[in-house]
């Protein structure tokens, strides 16, 4: 998604102009646009002309309309976003107040106007328009003396760093210079990884090379992480996978990603982050139930006590047409973040989001037990629901 213009006032009212560049941008737009918002975009309108003899002909024209959104429909198969509403600005082809349906199109800009932009909407805009925040796969394509650090998101691959280091050749009787060169090169690559890869977002990091370079480098970074107590590497050790590549040039990345065994590992790893959080919630719910709760009432009470360590919430709750209800969830997310808690927003399009939706769509893992919450009755009878643990 490309951000063309953003103007948000202090009271939250404002305008954002965006250009969706790939299919996943439509999903982001679907999560941002709601009933009551105003949209200005290019669209096709069928126009009828009546002649002096009474006969009529029709033709289609492209025009720019501004509508007050009354319904938002997302076609998951076609990845098409359809917005229906009444025209609110003068137009030569469409009367004021007339209904029109706008289909948002790839590579065509649209203007979105809201009376109040909240933190969730602005966060989605930032995530959708900043490739480093949506790249959930990283890759280090390398050979001796050359490495490319890449971020991969949807159909985009971005080279964040290139390391080109001269390494002395192996000489008979003196291989120390060669070994020193390799270690210096490995250190430069490791520093680039720490600088450019956000492990809170990236779910998998591929290390690929010809021969044994990938294995030597992986062994090096783990040893260095242990020696220097580098928690970033050690805590994300499971996210690294090694693969064969014909060279350290960027074009070798394509052969790595199309390798069926790597593709299957990627899918498993990308889904693993959300799955681990959800499984941890269910595990605690079974073994230490006073540290795991679900349902908005229980979760809010836990938040009032600053007890939430991890908040699990589905994105579908933020698409509520009930403004008060939506604000309630936004306030909860903001409050948990302010108190140092971790917030995981699950996609309702993913199996983990579907599972979370079955238990109200909002749950929390607590920092400490709160047995008093078990005695409270849920206002919406959420506590009476039966939870089925996911099959492993």
QUISUL-V517830 format. One record per helix or strand. SS is the DSSP state (H for helix, E for strand). FROM is the first residue (numbers start at 1). LEN is the number of residues. Records with the same first field share a line. If there is no record, write none. Layout:
SS->FROM-LEN ; FROM-LEN
//
This chain:
E->2-7 ; 14-6 ; 38-13 ; 56-20 ; 80-8 ; 99-6 ; 109-6 ; 137-7 ; 146-8 ; 156-9 ; 171-1 ; 174-1 ; 204-6 ; 240-5 ; 292-3 ; 308-7 ; 342-5 ; 362-5
H->23-10 ; 119-11 ; 131-4 ; 176-21 ; 213-16 ; 231-5 ; 237-3 ; 252-6 ; 260-28 ; 289-3 ; 296-9 ; 315-5 ; 323-16 ; 351-7 ; 371-5 ; 382-3
//
